[in-house]
């Protein structure tokens, strides 16, 4: 047991173990307060067909990151339409 903890226990006899609030706990409380004012996340209603994009890029002989934005948009589909297909 550390000397500091022993000292705190002697100061607070009858109260059991005394919990020392450290900086980490203060930061956690600040984090919880920040969550209260935070809005819900906006989740996009689209799915990216990674498998199709990989096959397309392999046929072209390039990486997916090297595809143009227009080519990548070919593989973005709305969730509802993608679930029906």
Number of C-alpha atoms within 10 A of each C-alpha: 5 6 8 9 14 13 10 14 16 14 11 12 10 8 9 9 13 14 9 9 8 8 9 9 11 11 11 11 11 11 11 11 11 10 10 8 8 8 7 7 6 6 6 8 9 13 15 16 15 13 10 12 20 14 12 18 18 12 9 11 10 12 12 17 9 11 15 9 9 8 14 18 13 12 15 15 15 12 14 11 10 13 9 6 6
